[in-house]
Amino acid sequence: MPAAFLKRAAALSKCLFHDYFMTQVKVSVCRICYNEVNNGEGALYRLKQTTKGGIMKTPETMEQDDSNMTVGGFVADDYRTAGVFEKYGIDFCCGGKITLSDACREKEIDTATILAEIRAAKEEPQERSQNYGSWGLPFLADYIVNTHHGYLNENTRQIAVYANKIAEVHGSHHPEVIEIARIFDRIAIDMEAHLHEEEEVLFPAIKRIDAARKEGSEPDGGDLKVLKECLEKLHQDHDAIGDAVHSIRDLSHRYAIPEDACNTFVVTYRKLKEFEDDLHKHVHLENNILFPKAARL
């Protein structure tokens, strides 16, 4: 029998085997999904087809992978999950580098429970404006300046005035407000320098490096040095400011209003809570999205 004929026959046999094998795989996957629905275990849940080794993952291995993901990573991938972490008092901004399993262990929360809530949050409608991870670096930097830096410029000094006012009036009966005023004064001073460095040094460098990469040219060496140095320093600033804000939260018993509080006292605590909420999102956008993407430029 001619060698060419044998070679063509072998190739045809291989193709037929491949087609049959792929058909069986598709049928198997359909059966898995069908059985899951009929067993009452929910709709077709997210299936990651393979690992790097080419092995199909089960729901159990997927849950284990998710528990080893960082808290900040969840929120960076999908901001809708932020509400879940806020509900359980898990810091996803300054403390976002901790894994979900470690965070649950610290808070004594069942990991499976919080993963179920995360999956439910991801099924809620998402506003396009919240898909921060898909934004380009220049646009994200401008958004941070216009939204969060704008908020701080408008409110920080006024909150400091309020805090010192209630410390003066109520400090004898509520000594914690004296410490709160002292801490916030320090935050206000540090924040002013922090915002200036981002707006005048880091963000312009990021924009120039990003533009050079898009043009296919080599970024300026000075900008790359500035980027590296600023990222390290600003991460440290975030940690320090985050710790200070958390100290205020603890001193105020999570901004609980005393029975003898005056209107200024009430306004001050509400503004401090607002300040913390804005800071969480602000630092999240930088620590978990902007800074990592900039570091990869």
Backbone as numpy.savetxt, mean C-alpha at the origin, in Angstrom:
# Nx Ny Nz CAx CAy CAz Cx Cy Cz
11.54 -48.53 -45.53 10.68 -47.33 -45.53 11.57 -46.09 -45.53
11.27 -45.09 -46.36 12.14 -43.91 -46.46 12.25 -43.17 -45.13
13.46 -42.66 -44.88 13.72 -41.95 -43.61 12.87 -40.69 -43.51
12.66 -39.99 -44.63 11.88 -38.75 -44.61 10.44 -39.03 -44.20
9.89 -40.19 -44.70 8.52 -40.55 -44.32 8.41 -40.83 -42.83
9.39 -41.55 -42.30 9.39 -41.86 -40.86 9.47 -40.58 -40.03
10.27 -39.62 -40.47 10.45 -38.36 -39.74 9.14 -37.58 -39.70
8.43 -37.55 -40.88 7.14 -36.83 -40.92 6.10 -37.53 -40.06
6.09 -38.84 -40.05 5.13 -39.60 -39.24 5.35 -39.35 -37.76
6.61 -39.28 -37.34 6.93 -39.02 -35.93 6.46 -37.63 -35.52
6.67 -36.65 -36.41 6.25 -35.28 -36.11 4.73 -35.20 -35.98
4.00 -35.89 -36.88 2.55 -35.89 -36.83 2.05 -36.52 -35.55
2.67 -37.61 -35.14 2.29 -38.30 -33.90 2.47 -37.39 -32.70
3.58 -36.64 -32.69 3.85 -35.72 -31.58 2.79 -34.64 -31.51
2.38 -34.08 -32.64 1.36 -33.03 -32.66 0.02 -33.56 -32.16
-0.35 -34.78 -32.60 -1.62 -35.37 -32.17 -1.63 -35.59 -30.66
-0.49 -36.06 -30.11 -0.39 -36.28 -28.66 -0.53 -34.96 -27.90
0.11 -33.90 -28.43 0.04 -32.59 -27.77 -1.39 -32.06 -27.73
-2.11 -32.18 -28.88 -3.49 -31.71 -28.94 -4.38 -32.47 -27.98
-4.18 -33.80 -27.90 -4.99 -34.62 -26.99 -4.70 -34.25 -25.54
-3.42 -34.04 -25.22 -3.02 -33.70 -23.84 -3.63 -32.36 -23.42
-3.57 -31.34 -24.28 -4.10 -30.03 -23.94 -5.62 -30.07 -23.78
-6.29 -30.91 -24.59 -7.73 -31.07 -24.44 -8.09 -31.62 -23.08
-7.32 -32.63 -22.62 -7.57 -33.23 -21.31 -7.34 -32.24 -20.18
-6.31 -31.39 -20.32 -6.03 -30.38 -19.30 -7.20 -29.41 -19.19
-7.70 -28.95 -20.36 -8.82 -28.00 -20.35 -10.05 -28.63 -19.71
-10.32 -29.91 -20.04 -11.48 -30.61 -19.46 -11.32 -30.71 -17.96
-10.11 -31.02 -17.49 -9.86 -31.16 -16.06 -10.10 -29.86 -15.32
-9.62 -28.75 -15.89 -9.81 -27.45 -15.26 -11.29 -27.10 -15.19
-12.04 -27.39 -16.27 -13.47 -27.13 -16.28 -14.19 -27.94 -15.22
-13.76 -29.22 -15.05 -14.38 -30.07 -14.03 -14.12 -29.52 -12.64
-12.90 -29.04 -12.41 -12.56 -28.47 -11.10 -13.48 -27.29 -10.81
-13.60 -26.37 -11.77 -14.43 -25.18 -11.57 -15.88 -25.57 -11.37
-16.37 -26.54 -12.18 -17.77 -26.98 -12.09 -18.05 -27.57 -10.72
-17.14 -28.42 -10.25 -17.33 -29.06 -8.94 -17.33 -28.04 -7.82
-16.45 -27.00 -7.92 -16.40 -25.99 -6.87 -17.73 -25.27 -6.76
-18.34 -24.95 -7.92 -19.62 -24.25 -7.90 -20.70 -25.15 -7.31
-20.76 -26.43 -7.73 -21.79 -27.33 -7.26 -21.63 -27.72 -5.80
-20.42 -27.62 -5.28 -20.19 -27.91 -3.87 -20.56 -26.74 -2.98
-21.04 -25.66 -3.58 -21.45 -24.51 -2.79 -20.30 -23.71 -2.23
-19.13 -23.80 -2.82 -17.96 -23.11 -2.30 -17.74 -21.78 -3.00
-18.77 -21.26 -3.65 -18.64 -19.93 -4.24 -18.48 -19.99 -5.74
-18.36 -18.82 -6.33 -18.19 -18.71 -7.77 -16.80 -19.15 -8.16
-16.50 -19.04 -9.42 -15.20 -19.49 -9.90 -14.13 -18.61 -9.28
-13.47 -19.13 -8.24 -12.48 -18.33 -7.54 -11.23 -18.17 -8.40
-10.43 -17.20 -8.01 -9.22 -16.88 -8.77 -8.29 -18.08 -8.79
-7.92 -18.51 -9.99 -7.00 -19.63 -10.14 -5.71 -19.15 -10.77
-4.62 -19.25 -10.04 -3.32 -19.01 -10.64 -2.88 -20.35 -11.22
-2.82 -20.41 -12.52 -2.68 -21.70 -13.18 -1.40 -22.43 -12.80
-0.29 -21.74 -12.78 0.96 -22.45 -12.53 1.90 -21.66 -11.68
2.85 -22.36 -11.08 3.96 -21.71 -10.40 5.11 -21.66 -11.38
6.27 -21.15 -10.92 7.43 -21.11 -11.80 7.84 -22.50 -12.24
7.53 -23.48 -11.41 7.89 -24.85 -11.75 6.87 -25.51 -12.65
5.78 -24.79 -12.99 4.80 -25.36 -13.89 3.77 -26.22 -13.20
3.60 -26.13 -11.87 2.66 -26.96 -11.13 1.44 -26.13 -10.78
0.25 -26.66 -11.02 -0.97 -25.94 -10.72 -1.11 -25.73 -9.23
-1.53 -24.48 -8.83 -1.68 -24.16 -7.42 -3.09 -24.50 -6.95
-3.21 -24.93 -5.71 -4.49 -25.19 -5.08 -4.87 -23.96 -4.26
-6.16 -23.86 -3.81 -6.54 -22.74 -2.95 -5.69 -22.65 -1.69
-5.25 -23.80 -1.19 -4.43 -23.80 0.03 -3.07 -23.16 -0.20
-2.43 -23.50 -1.33 -1.12 -22.91 -1.60 -1.26 -21.44 -1.96
-2.38 -21.08 -2.62 -2.61 -19.67 -2.93 -2.76 -18.86 -1.65
-3.49 -19.41 -0.65 -3.67 -18.70 0.62 -2.35 -18.55 1.35
-1.51 -19.58 1.27 -0.19 -19.49 1.90 0.66 -18.42 1.24
0.60 -18.33 -0.09 1.34 -17.29 -0.81 0.86 -15.91 -0.40
-0.46 -15.73 -0.31 -1.02 -14.43 0.07 -0.63 -14.05 1.48
-0.57 -15.00 2.40 -0.22 -14.68 3.78 1.23 -14.24 3.91
2.06 -14.60 2.93 3.46 -14.19 2.94 3.70 -12.88 2.18
2.63 -12.31 1.63 2.72 -11.03 0.93 2.72 -9.90 1.96
3.41 -8.81 1.67 3.44 -7.70 2.62 2.11 -6.96 2.63
1.82 -6.36 3.77 0.59 -5.59 3.91 0.58 -4.44 2.91
1.71 -3.75 2.81 1.82 -2.66 1.84 1.63 -3.13 0.42
2.07 -4.35 0.13 1.91 -4.91 -1.21 0.46 -5.11 -1.58
-0.35 -5.57 -0.62 -1.79 -5.73 -0.89 -2.41 -4.40 -1.29
-2.11 -3.35 -0.52 -2.74 -2.05 -0.76 -2.19 -1.40 -2.02
-0.90 -1.65 -2.31 -0.31 -1.12 -3.55 -0.96 -1.76 -4.76
-1.26 -3.06 -4.67 -1.91 -3.75 -5.78 -3.37 -3.34 -5.94
-4.04 -3.09 -4.81 -5.47 -2.77 -4.87 -5.83 -1.94 -3.65
-6.07 -0.64 -3.85 -6.32 0.26 -2.72 -7.63 -0.07 -1.99
-8.51 -0.83 -2.61 -9.75 -1.21 -1.94 -9.49 -2.03 -0.68
-8.32 -2.67 -0.60 -8.01 -3.49 0.58 -7.60 -2.64 1.78
-7.35 -1.35 1.57 -6.91 -0.49 2.68 -7.92 -0.48 3.81
-9.20 -0.48 3.47 -10.24 -0.45 4.50 -10.20 -1.65 5.42
-9.81 -2.80 4.89 -9.71 -4.01 5.72 -8.62 -3.84 6.77
-7.47 -3.34 6.34 -6.36 -3.16 7.29 -6.67 -2.06 8.30
-7.35 -1.01 7.87 -7.73 0.05 8.80 -8.70 -0.50 9.85
-9.60 -1.36 9.44 -10.57 -1.96 10.36 -9.90 -2.68 11.51
-8.79 -3.37 11.21 -8.09 -4.16 12.23 -6.90 -3.42 12.83
-6.74 -2.15 12.48 -5.64 -1.37 13.05 -4.27 -1.80 12.59
-4.18 -2.32 11.36 -2.90 -2.76 10.79 -2.32 -1.64 9.94
-1.12 -1.23 10.25 -0.46 -0.12 9.55 0.04 -0.60 8.19
-0.53 -0.03 7.11 -0.11 -0.43 5.77 0.80 0.59 5.11
1.09 1.70 5.80 1.95 2.72 5.19 3.36 2.64 5.77
3.59 3.24 6.94 4.94 3.21 7.53 5.36 1.78 7.88
4.40 0.97 8.33 4.70 -0.41 8.70 4.30 -1.41 7.65
4.20 -0.96 6.39 3.68 -1.80 5.33 4.57 -2.93 4.87
5.82 -2.97 5.34 6.73 -4.02 4.88 6.54 -5.35 5.62
5.70 -5.37 6.63 5.45 -6.59 7.38 4.55 -7.52 6.57
4.76 -8.84 6.66 3.90 -9.78 5.94 2.55 -9.87 6.62
1.55 -10.30 5.85 0.21 -10.42 6.40 0.18 -11.40 7.56
0.89 -12.53 7.43 0.88 -13.53 8.50 1.47 -12.97 9.79
2.55 -12.19 9.68 3.15 -11.59 10.87 2.24 -10.53 11.48
1.58 -9.75 10.63 0.66 -8.72 11.13 -0.51 -9.36 11.87
-1.04 -10.45 11.31 -2.15 -11.15 11.96 -1.70 -11.75 13.29
-0.48 -12.24 13.33 0.04 -12.82 14.57 0.16 -11.75 15.65
0.64 -10.58 15.27 0.80 -9.49 16.23 -0.55 -9.01 16.77
-1.56 -8.97 15.88 -2.88 -8.47 16.28 -3.80 -9.59 16.78
-3.29 -10.83 16.73 -4.08 -12.00 17.14 -5.37 -12.11 16.31
-5.18 -12.00 15.00 -6.28 -12.10 14.04 -6.10 -13.37 13.22
-7.19 -14.05 12.91 -7.13 -15.24 12.07 -6.82 -14.83 10.63
-5.74 -15.39 10.08 -5.32 -15.01 8.73 -6.38 -15.33 7.68
-7.02 -16.49 7.82 -8.04 -16.88 6.84 -9.20 -15.89 6.83
-9.55 -15.37 8.01 -10.65 -14.40 8.10 -10.32 -13.13 7.35
-9.13 -12.60 7.58 -8.78 -11.33 6.93 -8.56 -11.53 5.43
-8.06 -12.69 5.02 -7.92 -12.96 3.58 -9.28 -13.00 2.91
-10.27 -13.55 3.60 -11.63 -13.59 3.04 -12.17 -12.17 2.87
-11.89 -11.31 3.83 -12.35 -9.92 3.73 -11.60 -9.17 2.63
-10.33 -9.50 2.44 -9.55 -8.87 1.36 -10.13 -9.27 0.01
-10.45 -10.56 -0.15 -11.04 -11.02 -1.41 -12.39 -10.34 -1.66
-13.17 -10.17 -0.59 -14.47 -9.50 -0.74 -14.29 -8.04 -1.15
-13.28 -7.38 -0.56 -13.02 -5.97 -0.90 -12.63 -5.83 -2.36
-11.90 -6.80 -2.88 -11.46 -6.73 -4.28 -12.60 -6.93 -5.26
-13.72 -7.46 -4.79 -14.87 -7.69 -5.66 -15.78 -6.46 -5.73
-15.53 -5.48 -4.85 -16.32 -4.26 -4.88 -15.93 -3.40 -6.10
-16.85 -2.58 -6.58 -16.52 -1.71 -7.73 -15.32 -0.82 -7.39
-14.42 -0.68 -8.34 -13.22 0.14 -8.12 -13.27 1.39 -9.00
-13.03 2.52 -8.36 -12.94 3.75 -9.11 -11.61 3.78 -9.87
-11.65 4.25 -11.10 -10.41 4.32 -11.89 -9.39 5.22 -11.22
-9.89 6.21 -10.46 -8.97 7.15 -9.81 -8.18 6.52 -8.68
-8.57 5.30 -8.24 -7.86 4.64 -7.15 -6.81 3.65 -7.63
-6.67 3.50 -8.94 -5.71 2.55 -9.48 -4.32 3.19 -9.53
-3.82 3.56 -8.34 -2.59 4.35 -8.26 -1.36 3.62 -8.82
-1.34 2.31 -8.69 -0.18 1.55 -9.14 0.05 1.62 -10.64
-1.00 1.97 -11.38 -0.87 2.03 -12.84 -0.43 3.41 -13.32
-0.38 4.37 -12.42 -0.02 5.74 -12.82 1.47 5.87 -13.09
1.81 6.72 -14.04 3.22 7.03 -14.29 3.79 7.82 -13.13
5.10 7.76 -12.96 5.75 8.43 -11.83 5.53 9.94 -11.82
5.70 10.64 -12.94 5.47 12.10 -12.91 4.05 12.46 -12.48
3.06 11.72 -13.00 1.67 12.01 -12.65 1.41 11.72 -11.18
1.93 10.62 -10.67 1.75 10.26 -9.27 2.40 11.29 -8.36
3.60 11.73 -8.72 4.29 12.75 -7.92 3.47 14.04 -7.86
2.93 14.46 -8.99 2.11 15.67 -9.03 0.84 15.50 -8.19
0.25 14.32 -8.26 -0.95 14.05 -7.47 -0.66 14.17 -5.98
0.47 13.61 -5.53 0.85 13.68 -4.13 1.04 15.12 -3.69
1.71 15.90 -4.51 1.93 17.31 -4.18 0.61 18.07 -4.10
-0.22 17.93 -5.12 -1.47 18.69 -5.18 -2.48 18.27 -4.12
-2.52 16.97 -3.81 -3.52 16.45 -2.87 -3.02 16.44 -1.44
-1.94 15.72 -1.19 -1.50 15.51 0.19 -0.59 16.62 0.72
0.32 17.10 -0.09 1.11 18.25 0.33 0.20 19.47 0.47
-0.78 19.57 -0.42 -1.72 20.68 -0.33 -2.50 20.64 0.98
-2.94 19.44 1.36 -3.66 19.29 2.64 -2.78 19.70 3.81
-1.55 19.25 3.82 -0.64 19.56 4.93 -0.34 21.05 5.00
-0.13 21.68 3.87 0.15 23.12 3.86 -1.03 23.93 4.39
-2.24 23.44 4.15 -3.43 24.16 4.58 -3.79 23.91 6.05
-3.39 22.76 6.60 -3.92 22.34 7.90 -2.90 22.21 9.03
-1.64 21.93 8.72 -0.68 21.60 9.77 -0.52 22.71 10.81
-0.32 23.92 10.36 -0.11 25.03 11.30 -1.35 25.29 12.15
-2.52 25.19 11.54 -3.75 25.44 12.28 -3.96 24.38 13.36
-3.66 23.12 13.02 -3.79 22.05 14.02 -2.83 22.29 15.18
-1.62 22.75 14.87 -0.65 23.05 15.93 -1.17 24.15 16.85
-1.81 25.16 16.29 -2.39 26.24 17.09 -3.48 25.69 18.01
-4.37 24.87 17.46 -5.44 24.26 18.26 -4.86 23.41 19.39
-3.87 22.58 19.06 -3.29 21.67 20.04 -2.67 22.44 21.20
-1.97 23.52 20.91 -1.37 24.33 21.96 -2.43 25.08 22.77
-3.53 25.44 22.14 -4.61 26.13 22.84 -5.25 25.22 23.88
-5.58 23.98 23.51 -6.21 23.08 24.48 -5.21 22.63 25.54
-3.91 22.61 25.20 -2.90 22.28 26.21 -2.86 23.37 27.27
-3.01 24.61 26.83 -2.98 25.74 27.76 -4.22 25.75 28.65
-5.38 25.46 28.06 -6.64 25.57 28.79 -6.97 24.30 29.59
-6.70 23.13 29.01 -7.14 21.87 29.62 -5.99 21.02 30.16
-4.76 21.52 30.05 -3.61 20.72 30.45 -3.61 20.28 31.90
-4.18 21.08 32.79 -4.18 20.71 34.22 -5.06 19.51 34.49
-6.15 19.36 33.74 -7.05 18.22 33.93 -6.76 17.08 32.95
-6.14 17.42 31.84 -5.82 16.42 30.82 -4.35 16.60 30.40
-3.43 16.14 31.25 -2.01 16.37 30.96 -1.53 15.77 29.65
-2.28 14.80 29.12 -1.88 14.18 27.86 -1.87 15.19 26.71
-2.74 16.22 26.78 -2.80 17.17 25.67 -1.55 18.06 25.61
-0.87 18.20 26.73 0.39 18.95 26.73 1.43 18.20 25.91
1.50 16.89 26.11 2.44 16.06 25.35 2.03 15.98 23.88
0.74 15.93 23.62 0.25 15.89 22.24 0.67 17.16 21.50
0.53 18.32 22.16 0.92 19.59 21.53 2.42 19.62 21.25
3.20 19.12 22.19 4.66 19.10 22.01 5.04 18.21 20.82
4.44 17.03 20.74 4.75 16.10 19.65 4.33 16.69 18.30
3.14 17.31 18.27 2.68 17.83 16.99 3.51 19.02 16.53
4.00 19.83 17.46 4.90 20.93 17.09 6.13 20.38 16.37
6.65 19.26 16.86 7.82 18.62 16.25 7.47 18.09 14.85
6.28 17.49 14.74 5.82 17.00 13.44 5.75 18.14 12.43
5.18 19.27 12.85 5.01 20.41 11.94 6.35 20.91 11.42
7.34 20.97 12.29 8.67 21.44 11.88 9.31 20.44 10.91
9.27 19.17 11.27 9.88 18.13 10.43 9.16 18.01 9.09
7.84 18.16 9.10 7.07 17.98 7.87 7.40 19.06 6.86
7.61 20.28 7.32 7.92 21.37 6.39 9.20 21.09 5.61
10.24 20.61 6.31 11.50 20.28 5.65 11.33 19.07 4.73
10.53 18.12 5.17 10.29 16.89 4.39 9.61 17.21 3.06
8.56 18.03 3.10 7.84 18.38 1.88 8.74 19.17 0.93
9.55 20.05 1.48 10.46 20.84 0.64 11.44 19.94 -0.09
11.98 18.94 0.59 12.94 18.04 -0.06 12.29 17.23 -1.16
11.06 16.80 -0.94 10.37 16.04 -1.98 10.06 16.93 -3.19
9.54 18.11 -2.94 9.09 18.96 -4.04 10.24 19.59 -4.82
11.32 19.93 -4.13 12.41 20.66 -4.77 13.58 19.77 -5.19
13.69 18.59 -4.60 14.86 17.75 -4.88 14.46 16.40 -5.49
13.71 15.59 -4.73 13.42 14.22 -5.16 12.52 14.16 -6.39
11.36 14.79 -6.32 10.40 14.65 -7.42 10.93 15.19 -8.75
11.62 16.34 -8.77 12.21 16.79 -10.04 13.25 15.79 -10.58
14.05 15.18 -9.68 15.04 14.20 -10.12 14.35 12.98 -10.73
13.27 12.52 -10.08 12.51 11.38 -10.59 11.97 11.68 -11.99
11.45 12.86 -12.18 10.88 13.22 -13.48 11.95 13.28 -14.57
13.13 13.79 -14.22 14.21 13.85 -15.22 14.72 12.44 -15.56
14.87 11.60 -14.56 15.33 10.22 -14.80 14.30 9.47 -15.64
13.03 9.62 -15.27 11.95 8.94 -16.00 11.92 9.38 -17.46
12.08 10.67 -17.70 12.08 11.19 -19.07 13.26 10.64 -19.87
14.42 10.57 -19.23 15.61 10.04 -19.91 15.41 8.57 -20.28
14.86 7.79 -19.37 14.62 6.37 -19.66 13.65 6.21 -20.84
12.61 7.02 -20.87 11.64 6.93 -21.95 12.24 7.32 -23.29
13.21 8.23 -23.27 13.87 8.66 -24.50 14.97 7.70 -24.93
15.28 6.73 -24.07 16.32 5.76 -24.38 17.71 6.27 -24.11
17.83 7.34 -23.32 19.15 7.91 -23.00 19.51 7.61 -21.55
20.77 7.82 -21.23 21.27 7.53 -19.88 20.95 8.72 -18.96
20.32 8.45 -17.80 20.01 9.54 -16.87 21.28 10.18 -16.32
21.16 11.40 -15.87 22.28 12.11 -15.27 22.73 11.40 -14.00
24.03 11.24 -13.85 24.58 10.55 -12.68 24.25 11.26 -11.38
24.19 12.58 -11.43 23.83 13.34 -10.24 22.41 13.07 -9.80
21.49 12.94 -10.75 20.10 12.64 -10.42 19.97 11.25 -9.80
20.73 10.30 -10.34 20.68 8.94 -9.78 21.20 8.91 -8.35
22.23 9.69 -8.07 22.77 9.77 -6.72 21.76 10.42 -5.78
21.15 11.50 -6.24 20.13 12.19 -5.44 18.97 11.25 -5.13
18.55 10.49 -6.14 17.45 9.55 -5.96 17.75 8.54 -4.85
18.92 7.94 -4.90 19.29 6.93 -3.91 19.36 7.52 -2.50
19.99 8.68 -2.37 20.16 9.30 -1.06 18.82 9.77 -0.49
17.99 10.36 -1.34 16.70 10.87 -0.87 15.76 9.74 -0.44
15.74 8.66 -1.20 14.85 7.56 -0.85 15.18 7.01 0.53
16.45 6.85 0.82 16.85 6.33 2.13 16.45 7.29 3.24
16.73 8.57 3.05 16.42 9.57 4.09 14.92 9.73 4.29
14.16 9.80 3.20 12.73 10.05 3.30 11.99 8.86 3.90
12.49 7.66 3.67 11.94 6.48 4.35 12.09 6.63 5.86
13.25 7.09 6.30 13.48 7.30 7.73 12.57 8.39 8.28
12.37 9.44 7.50 11.45 10.51 7.91 10.04 9.96 8.10
9.60 9.13 7.17 8.26 8.56 7.27 8.11 7.73 8.55
9.12 6.95 8.86 9.06 6.12 10.07 8.95 7.00 11.32
9.75 8.06 11.37 9.76 8.95 12.54 8.42 9.67 12.69
7.90 10.21 11.58 6.62 10.92 11.63 5.48 9.95 11.94
5.55 8.77 11.37 4.52 7.76 11.65 4.49 7.38 13.12
5.67 7.19 13.71 5.74 6.86 15.15 5.16 7.99 15.99
5.45 9.23 15.60 4.95 10.39 16.36 3.42 10.46 16.30
2.85 10.25 15.12 1.40 10.28 14.97 0.74 9.16 15.77
1.37 7.99 15.77 0.82 6.87 16.53 0.89 7.15 18.03
1.91 7.87 18.47 2.00 8.25 19.88 0.85 9.18 20.25
0.52 10.11 19.36 -0.61 11.01 19.61 -1.91 10.22 19.69
-2.06 9.26 18.79 -3.27 8.42 18.82 -3.40 7.69 20.15
-2.30 7.14 20.64 -2.33 6.41 21.91 -2.60 7.34 23.08
-1.95 8.51 23.10 -2.14 9.46 24.19 -3.59 9.96 24.25
-4.21 10.09 23.09 -5.59 10.60 23.02 -6.62 9.49 23.15
-6.14 8.25 23.39 -7.05 7.09 23.46 -7.89 6.99 22.20
-7.18 7.05 21.07 -7.80 6.98 19.73 -8.79 8.14 19.54
-8.39 9.31 19.98 -9.12 10.56 19.77 -10.50 10.55 20.44
-10.56 9.89 21.60 -11.80 9.88 22.38 -12.02 11.26 23.01
-13.20 11.80 22.88 -13.52 13.14 23.38 -13.93 13.07 24.86
-13.24 13.76 25.77 -13.63 13.77 27.19 -14.97 14.47 27.38
-15.65 14.16 28.46 -16.96 14.74 28.73 -16.89 16.25 28.94
-15.78 16.74 29.50 -15.66 18.17 29.79 -15.00 18.95 28.65
-14.92 18.34 27.46 -14.23 18.98 26.34 -15.02 20.17 25.80
-14.30 21.24 25.46 -14.91 22.40 24.81 -14.92 22.18 23.30
-15.50 23.12 22.58 -15.58 22.99 21.12 -14.20 22.91 20.47
-13.25 23.70 20.98 -11.89 23.67 20.41 -11.25 22.31 20.64
-11.50 21.71 21.80 -10.98 20.38 22.09 -11.52 19.37 21.08
-12.83 19.44 20.84 -13.47 18.51 19.89 -12.89 18.69 18.49
-12.78 19.93 18.05 -12.24 20.21 16.71 -10.80 19.73 16.59
-10.01 19.94 17.64 -8.59 19.53 17.60 -8.46 18.03 17.42
-9.21 17.26 18.19 -9.12 15.80 18.08 -9.63 15.31 16.73
-10.66 15.95 16.22 -11.16 15.55 14.90 -10.14 15.87 13.81
-9.47 17.00 13.94 -8.46 17.38 12.96 -7.23 16.48 13.07
-6.89 16.07 14.29 -5.76 15.14 14.46 -6.06 13.79 13.82
-7.31 13.33 13.96 -7.72 12.08 13.32 -7.68 12.23 11.81
-8.16 13.34 11.30 -8.12 13.62 9.86 -6.69 13.65 9.36
-5.80 14.27 10.15 -4.39 14.36 9.80 -3.79 12.96 9.68
-4.08 12.10 10.64 -3.55 10.73 10.59 -4.07 9.97 9.38
-5.36 10.09 9.10 -5.94 9.39 7.96 -5.29 9.82 6.65
-5.09 11.13 6.50 -4.45 11.63 5.29 -3.00 11.14 5.21
-2.32 11.12 6.36 -0.92 10.68 6.37 -0.80 9.22 5.94
-1.74 8.38 6.38 -1.69 6.96 6.00 -1.69 6.79 4.48
-2.61 7.49 3.82 -2.69 7.35 2.36 -1.48 7.99 1.70
-1.07 9.14 2.20 0.08 9.86 1.66 1.34 8.98 1.70
1.64 8.44 2.87 2.85 7.63 3.03 2.72 6.32 2.26
1.52 5.77 2.21 1.32 4.55 1.41 1.69 4.78 -0.05
1.20 5.88 -0.62 1.48 6.16 -2.03 2.98 6.29 -2.29
3.70 6.82 -1.31 5.14 6.98 -1.49 5.91 5.71 -1.15
5.69 5.18 0.04 6.46 4.00 0.48 6.20 2.77 -0.37
4.95 2.55 -0.75 4.57 1.29 -1.40 4.44 1.37 -2.91
4.39 2.57 -3.48 4.23 2.70 -4.93 5.32 3.60 -5.53
5.34 4.87 -5.15 6.26 5.82 -5.79 7.72 5.45 -5.56
8.11 5.25 -4.31 9.53 4.98 -4.01 10.03 3.68 -4.64
9.29 2.55 -4.53 9.78 1.33 -5.18 9.91 1.46 -6.69
8.94 2.13 -7.33 9.02 2.30 -8.79 10.18 3.21 -9.17
10.40 4.24 -8.37 11.52 5.16 -8.63 12.86 4.44 -8.45
12.95 3.57 -7.46 14.19 2.84 -7.20 14.57 1.92 -8.35
13.57 1.54 -9.16 13.83 0.64 -10.29 14.16 1.38 -11.59
14.15 2.72 -11.54 14.46 3.49 -12.75 15.90 3.27 -13.22
